[in-house]
Amino acid sequence: MKTFIHFNRFLRLAAFVCALLCSACSSDASTEGPISGVHTLKSGNSFTYHVYATGLDSAVVPGSDTTLSAIVNRTSLSIEGKSNVMEILQGPDTTYFAEANDSSFAVLQNPIGITSGVAIPGIWVSFNPAFNGKTLYDSTLDGMISGMPAKIHTSIVTNYLGKDAVTIGGAVLSIYKFSKVVTVVVTIMGQDYTTIVTVNNNYAPSLGYLTLHNTKTSSNSDRSPVPNGINYSLLQSYSL
């Protein structure tokens, strides 16, 4: 008889997904013509996003469709070894954004608790065309889940997906497309349970911020406390 292990706290996925989230950006309808150059974020800059969630079948989750504003709260901070860090508030979430230039940027990923005594440490994640396929973190640790010994392998890989353009509020914006893939494999009694979180970010240098931020969660454990699905943040407008 097959025994299915109930991962009631498997990866603490609720906190896991929240820790992976970043933020996003856009343009006012009054903006005319294409925007070029690199914008340096300033206190008070704001970005309004269309936010919603779907299942992996693309069906919208009832009650998830809304708008959220991301506001630059503070600038020129020094955090975790980086200077000139921007603090951006979006609802209950805080994003630390740095090193934004003509094609790349960095975001501080908070520590991600997996199980007691096992966590992915807080690290700066750099999104850069030169870092396509770069492994930023790779670790295998022993831990306990539901009172049973487990081997836990975690990795973070960034990818560059190419350059593109989007039109927001009548303005044509050049964007650079990136992804971050966080993979956690928990092995118990020879059985692997895999959770993959893929974060897609589209960065517009002319805004100094993101035009799209999607997070897709997929797990082969149907006992996971967080369902498989995708969270979307799509830039609608901005004020610089």
FIROBA-388004 format. One record per residue (C-alpha): residue in one letter; y, z, x negated. Coordinates in steps of 0.25 Angstrom, whole numbers, padded with zeros to 4 digits, always signed. Each point is the difference from the previous one (the first is absolute). Layout:
<atoms>
AYZX/...
</atoms>
This chain:
<atoms>
M+0000+0000+0000/K+0014-0004-0006/T+0009+0011-0002/F+0015-0003+0002/I+0009+0009-0007/H+0012+0004+0008/F+0013-0001-0009/N+0009+0009+0008/R+0009+0001-0012/F-0005-0013-0007/L+0012-0003-0009/R+0009+0007+0009/L+0004-0014+0005/A+0012+0004+0008/A+0007+0006-0012/F-0006-0011-0008/V+0007-0011+0008/C+0013+0007+0001/A+0000+0002-0015/L-0001-0015-0002/L+0011-0004+0009/C+0013-0005-0006/S+0012-0006+0008/A+0007-0014+0003/C+0013-0009+0002/S+0009-0012+0007/S+0013-0007+0004/D+0011+0001+0010/A+0001-0012+0010/S+0015-0001-0005/T-0005-0004-0014/E+0002-0015-0002/G-0007-0009-0010/P-0010+0003-0011/I+0001+0013-0008/S-0002+0000-0015/G+0000+0010-0012/V-0005+0014-0001/H+0006+0011+0009/T+0000+0014-0005/L-0002+0010+0011/K+0011+0009+0003/S+0001+0013+0009/G+0001-0004+0014/N-0007-0013-0001/S-0009-0001+0012/F-0012-0009+0004/T-0006-0001+0014/Y-0015-0003+0002/H-0009-0005+0012/V-0011+0010-0002/Y-0014-0001+0007/A-0015+0002-0002/T-0012-0008+0003/G-0015+0001-0001/L-0007-0009-0009/D-0002-0009+0012/S+0015-0002+0001/A+0002+0007+0013/V+0013+0008+0000/V-0003+0015+0001/P+0007+0005+0013/G+0013+0008-0003/S+0001-0004-0014/D+0011-0011+0002/T+0013+0005-0004/T+0012-0001-0010/L+0003+0009-0012/S+0012+0000-0009/A-0001+0003-0015/I+0013+0005-0006/V+0003+0002-0015/N+0003+0015-0001/R+0002+0002-0015/T+0001-0008-0012/S+0000+0002-0015/L-0011+0011+0000/S-0010+0003-0011/I-0014+0002+0005/E-0013+0000-0007/G+0005-0006-0013/K+0009-0011+0006/S+0015+0000+0002/N+0009-0008+0010/V-0010+0003+0011/M+0004-0002+0014/E-0004+0009+0011/I-0003-0007+0014/L-0002+0007+0013/Q-0008-0006+0011/G-0004+0009+0011/P-0008+0011-0005/D-0003-0007-0013/T+0007+0000-0013/T-0001-0012-0010/Y+0004+0000-0015/F+0004-0014-0005/A+0003-0004-0014/E+0002-0011-0010/A+0003-0010+0011/N+0004-0013-0007/D-0001-0015+0002/S-0015+0000+0002/S-0006+0014+0000/F+0002+0014+0004/A-0008+0013-0001/V-0003+0011+0011/L-0005+0014-0002/Q-0013+0003+0006/N-0002+0014+0004/P-0013+0007-0004/I-0012-0003+0009/G-0009+0011+0004/I-0015-0005+0001/T-0008+0013+0001/S+0001+0014-0006/G+0003-0001-0015/V+0001-0016+0000/A+0013-0008+0002/I+0007-0012-0005/P+0012+0005-0008/G+0014-0004+0004/I+0004-0012-0008/W+0010-0011-0001/V-0005-0013+0005/S+0007-0012-0006/F-0001-0013+0008/N+0003-0011-0010/P-0005-0015-0001/A-0005+0003-0014/F-0009+0011+0005/N-0009-0009+0009/G-0014+0007+0001/K+0005+0012-0008/T-0008+0012+0001/L+0010+0012+0001/Y-0011+0011+0002/D-0015+0001-0001/S-0008+0013+0001/T-0014+0005+0004/L-0001+0015+0003/D-0010+0009+0006/G+0003+0008+0012/M-0005+0007+0013/I+0001-0006+0014/S-0005+0007+0012/G-0007+0009-0010/M-0008-0011-0007/P+0002-0005-0014/A+0007-0013-0001/K+0005-0010-0010/I+0014-0005+0003/H+0005-0013-0007/T+0015-0004+0003/S+0008-0011-0005/I+0014-0007+0001/V+0002-0014-0003/T+0013-0008+0002/N+0001-0015+0003/Y+0011-0011+0000/L-0002-0009+0012/G+0011-0010-0003/K+0015-0004+0003/D+0004-0004+0014/A+0012+0000+0009/V+0004+0007+0014/T+0011-0002+0009/I+0006+0013+0006/G+0013+0000+0008/G+0003-0014-0004/A-0001+0002-0015/V-0011-0006-0008/L-0006+0011-0010/S-0008-0003-0012/I-0012+0010+0000/Y-0011+0004-0010/K-0013+0004+0006/F-0009+0011-0005/S-0012+0009+0004/K-0005+0013-0004/V-0015+0003+0002/V-0005+0014+0000/T-0015+0001+0001/V-0008+0013+0002/V-0015+0000-0001/V-0007+0013+0003/T-0015+0001-0003/I-0009+0010+0007/M-0015+0000-0001/G+0000-0014-0005/Q+0009-0005+0011/D+0013-0006-0002/Y+0012+0002+0009/T+0012-0009-0003/T+0014+0000+0004/I+0010-0011-0004/V+0015+0001+0003/T+0007-0012-0003/V+0016+0000+0000/N+0008-0013+0000/N+0014+0001-0004/N+0010-0012+0000/Y+0012+0003-0008/A+0014-0007+0001/P+0008+0001-0013/S+0013-0003+0008/L-0002+0012+0009/G-0006+0009-0011/Y-0011+0004+0009/L-0012-0005+0009/T+0000-0009+0011/L-0015+0003+0004/H-0009+0012-0002/N-0014-0001+0006/T-0011+0010-0002/K-0015-0004+0003/T-0011+0011+0001/S-0014-0004+0000/S-0012+0010-0001/N-0015-0002+0002/S-0001+0014+0005/D+0001+0000+0016/R+0002+0015-0001/S+0013-0001-0008/P+0012+0008+0007/V+0009-0012-0002/P-0004-0013+0007/N+0000-0013-0007/G+0013-0008+0003/I+0013-0005-0006/N+0014+0006+0001/Y+0011-0010-0001/S+0015+0001-0004/L+0008-0013+0002/L+0014+0000-0004/Q+0010-0004+0012/S+0014+0003-0006/Y+0007+0007-0011/S+0014+0005-0004/L+0004+0000-0014/
</atoms>
